[in-house]
Amino acid sequence: MNPGRCAACRYLRRRCAEDCILSPYFPYNDPQRFVSVHKIHGASNVTKLLQQLPTHLRAKAADSLYFEAQCRVEDPVYGCVGLIFLLQQQIHSAESELAKTQAEIAVLKSQAQHTQAQPFEAESDVNNLLQEQLDNIANVSFSNQASSGFIN
């Protein structure tokens, strides 16, 4: 039940040809989708991009353009990069918390094993193990920050 023009052609006030490259990705019943993409990327650029892509990738590209446009509208400075950076920080925080928890578990296991046999040696072994775990956390932290391109 297509009323004749896709959202893109309706917004641009032009005739929608049968082979309109924008109509499958910007349906008439969701005009805001095209408005967002057009505002950020421009209709001409979107058309050129979709024409250069193989048919099976065009839907994903249109979805990506829409997502990027929505992010840019919400955060004009950083757009989707700001969201990606926030998610990377959350991953880093979760990895650090996991490493700390694993170090605590290892320390507790080591203490339980060595408390009966050698109380003084167990304490130094636990400290060495804890220091190794903390060094691992620092290495993971630095490699994540360096690979993301954002170092605090």
Protein Blocks (a to p, Z undefined) as FASTA:
>chain_A
ZZhiafklmmnopaddfklmklmmmcfklmmlmmmmmmmnopklmmmmmmmpcfklmmmm
mmmmmmmmmmmmmmmmnmmmlmmmmmmmmmmmmmmmmmmmmmmmmmmmmmmmmmmmmmml
mmmmmmmmmmmmmmmmmmmmmmmmmmnopaZZ
